[in-house]
Amino acid sequence: MQSKYVFSILLCLFSVLFLFSQKDKDSTSIAIDKDLVVIEEQALERKEIDPLRPSKAAFYSAIFPGAGQAYNKKYWKIPIVWGAIGTGVYFYIRNDKQFDRYRDAYKRRLAGFTDDEFSDENGTPLISDDGLIRAQQTFRRNKEVSLLITLGLYALNIIDANVDAHLLQFNVDENLSLSPHYQYNQMENSSDLGLTLNFKF
């Protein structure tokens, strides 16, 4: 009979221990959850996410090349953008002027004049008519390539501003980390050692 009482008392003590440990565990998890909420709120306060930022940067770069880079505060990219697009425009204008020179000379020869810039003082052609035609074709092709390259660099300027604005809002903080983990378990009188990977969206 006494063994039944002892057994009942021990059973009650163990159940009380489990209740206390469960309550302690729940309160600890609530405290950890509150800490995580505070950390997330602090991260949001540090870095506001603007979903329209990439669109604004692309729009500014489309209106004026380099303005999107200035909006993203990447000022060192502005001379590169201007230099690239300016070089393309320079070669387009240069090839267009050369094309106009050879075309005007060819038109004067077709009209019967012999005083174009590709003839000597006596009217003898220094460049034949076929040479003028080939020169026009070459400079027309160069002009078109220059235009395509300039348009490509202009589009690349817009894409760069857009992608850069996306990457500026990329969240890299304590929520994405790999850190060593050490915890002492008082109930089992043991310790746990390992790595903790925090990955949160």
C-alpha positions as CSV (number, residue, x, y, z in Angstrom):
1,M,0.0,0.0,0.0
2,Q,2.8,2.4,0.9
3,S,4.5,1.7,-2.5
4,K,1.3,2.9,-4.2
5,Y,1.5,6.2,-2.2
6,V,5.2,6.6,-3.0
7,F,4.5,5.8,-6.6
8,S,1.7,8.3,-6.8
9,I,3.8,11.0,-5.1
10,L,6.7,10.4,-7.5
11,L,4.3,10.5,-10.5
12,C,2.9,13.8,-9.3
13,L,6.4,15.3,-8.8
14,F,7.5,14.2,-12.3
15,S,4.3,15.7,-13.8
16,V,4.9,18.9,-12.0
17,L,8.5,19.0,-13.2
18,F,7.4,18.5,-16.8
19,L,4.8,21.3,-16.4
20,F,7.4,23.7,-15.1
21,S,9.9,22.8,-17.8
22,Q,7.1,23.2,-20.5
23,K,6.1,26.5,-19.1
24,D,9.7,27.7,-19.0
25,K,10.3,26.5,-22.6
26,D,7.1,28.3,-23.8
27,S,8.1,31.6,-22.1
28,T,11.6,31.3,-23.6
29,S,10.2,30.8,-27.1
30,I,7.9,33.7,-26.7
31,A,10.8,35.9,-25.6
32,I,12.8,34.7,-28.6
33,D,9.9,35.5,-30.9
34,K,9.6,39.0,-29.5
35,D,13.3,39.5,-30.0
36,L,13.1,38.4,-33.6
37,V,10.2,40.8,-34.2
38,V,12.2,43.7,-32.7
39,I,15.2,42.8,-34.9
40,E,13.0,42.6,-38.1
41,E,11.5,46.0,-37.3
42,Q,14.9,47.5,-36.8
43,A,16.1,46.1,-40.1
44,L,13.0,47.6,-41.9
45,E,13.7,51.0,-40.2
46,R,17.3,50.9,-41.4
47,K,16.5,50.1,-45.0
48,E,13.2,51.1,-46.5
49,I,12.2,49.1,-49.6
50,D,10.8,51.1,-52.4
51,P,9.3,48.8,-55.1
52,L,9.3,51.6,-57.7
53,R,13.0,52.5,-57.2
54,P,14.2,50.3,-60.2
55,S,11.5,51.7,-62.4
56,K,12.4,55.3,-61.5
57,A,16.1,54.7,-62.1
58,A,15.3,53.2,-65.5
59,F,13.0,56.1,-66.4
60,Y,15.6,58.7,-65.4
61,S,18.2,57.0,-67.5
62,A,15.9,56.8,-70.5
63,I,15.2,60.5,-70.2
64,F,18.8,61.6,-69.7
65,P,21.7,59.0,-69.8
66,G,23.5,58.9,-66.5
67,A,20.5,60.3,-64.4
68,G,19.6,56.8,-63.3
69,Q,23.1,56.2,-62.1
70,A,22.9,59.6,-60.2
71,Y,19.6,58.5,-58.7
72,N,21.3,55.3,-57.4
73,K,24.2,57.4,-56.1
74,K,26.7,55.6,-58.3
75,Y,28.3,58.9,-59.5
76,W,31.4,57.2,-60.8
77,K,29.4,55.5,-63.6
78,I,28.2,58.8,-65.1
79,P,31.4,59.7,-67.0
80,I,31.5,56.1,-68.3
81,V,28.0,56.3,-69.6
82,W,28.6,59.7,-71.2
83,G,31.9,58.6,-72.6
84,A,30.4,55.5,-74.2
85,I,27.3,57.2,-75.7
86,G,29.4,60.2,-76.7
87,T,31.9,58.0,-78.5
88,G,29.1,56.3,-80.5
89,V,27.6,59.7,-81.4
90,Y,31.0,61.0,-82.4
91,F,31.6,58.1,-84.8
92,Y,28.1,58.4,-86.2
93,I,28.6,62.1,-87.0
94,R,32.1,61.6,-88.4
95,N,30.9,58.7,-90.8
96,D,27.9,60.8,-91.8
97,K,30.1,63.7,-92.8
98,Q,32.4,61.5,-94.8
99,F,29.4,59.8,-96.5
100,D,28.0,63.3,-97.4
101,R,31.4,64.3,-98.9
102,Y,31.6,61.3,-101.2
103,R,27.9,61.5,-102.1
104,D,28.1,65.2,-103.0
105,A,31.2,64.6,-105.2
106,Y,29.5,61.7,-107.0
107,K,26.3,63.8,-107.6
108,R,28.5,66.6,-109.1
109,R,30.1,64.1,-111.4
110,L,26.7,62.8,-112.5
111,A,25.7,66.4,-113.2
112,G,28.7,66.8,-115.5
113,F,31.0,68.9,-113.3
114,T,34.7,68.1,-112.8
115,D,35.5,70.5,-110.0
116,D,34.7,68.2,-107.0
117,E,37.2,67.8,-104.1
118,F,38.4,64.4,-105.4
119,S,39.6,65.9,-108.7
120,D,42.8,67.9,-109.5
121,E,43.0,71.4,-110.9
122,N,42.7,70.1,-114.5
123,G,39.5,68.2,-113.7
124,T,41.2,64.8,-113.7
125,P,39.5,62.5,-111.2
126,L,41.8,61.3,-108.4
127,I,39.1,58.8,-107.3
128,S,37.0,57.0,-109.9
129,D,33.2,56.9,-109.9
130,D,33.3,53.3,-108.7
131,G,35.6,54.4,-105.9
132,L,33.1,57.1,-104.9
133,I,30.3,54.5,-104.8
134,R,32.4,52.1,-102.7
135,A,33.3,54.9,-100.3
136,Q,29.6,55.8,-99.9
137,Q,28.7,52.2,-99.2
138,T,31.5,51.9,-96.6
139,F,30.7,55.1,-94.8
140,R,26.9,54.3,-94.9
141,R,27.6,50.9,-93.3
142,N,29.9,52.4,-90.7
143,K,27.3,55.0,-89.9
144,E,24.6,52.4,-89.4
145,V,26.9,50.3,-87.2
146,S,27.7,53.4,-85.1
147,L,24.0,54.1,-84.7
148,L,23.3,50.5,-83.6
149,I,26.2,50.6,-81.1
150,T,25.0,53.9,-79.7
151,L,21.5,52.6,-79.3
152,G,22.9,49.5,-77.6
153,L,24.9,51.6,-75.2
154,Y,21.9,53.7,-74.5
155,A,19.8,50.6,-73.7
156,L,22.7,49.2,-71.6
157,N,22.7,52.5,-69.6
158,I,19.0,51.9,-68.8
159,I,19.5,48.3,-67.9
160,D,22.4,49.1,-65.6
161,A,20.4,51.7,-63.7
162,N,17.5,49.3,-63.3
163,V,19.6,46.3,-62.1
164,D,21.7,48.5,-59.8
165,A,18.5,49.8,-58.2
166,H,17.3,46.2,-57.7
167,L,20.6,45.2,-56.1
168,L,20.7,48.3,-53.8
169,Q,17.5,46.9,-52.1
170,F,18.8,43.4,-51.8
171,N,18.5,42.4,-48.2
172,V,21.8,41.3,-46.7
173,D,21.9,41.6,-42.9
174,E,21.8,39.4,-39.8
175,N,18.7,37.6,-41.1
176,L,21.0,36.0,-43.7
177,S,24.0,34.7,-41.8
178,L,26.0,31.6,-40.8
179,S,27.3,31.9,-37.3
180,P,28.7,29.5,-34.6
181,H,26.2,28.3,-32.1
182,Y,26.8,27.3,-28.4
183,Q,24.0,26.6,-26.0
184,Y,24.1,25.1,-22.5
185,N,21.1,22.9,-21.6
186,Q,20.5,23.2,-17.8
187,M,17.9,20.4,-17.7
188,E,20.3,17.7,-19.1
189,N,23.5,19.4,-17.9
190,S,25.0,19.3,-21.3
191,S,26.1,21.7,-24.0
192,D,25.3,21.9,-27.7
193,L,27.9,23.2,-30.3
194,G,27.2,23.8,-33.9
195,L,26.5,26.2,-36.7
196,T,23.3,28.3,-37.1
197,L,22.1,29.3,-40.5
198,N,19.6,32.2,-40.5
199,F,17.7,32.5,-43.7
200,K,14.6,34.6,-43.7
201,F,12.5,36.3,-46.3
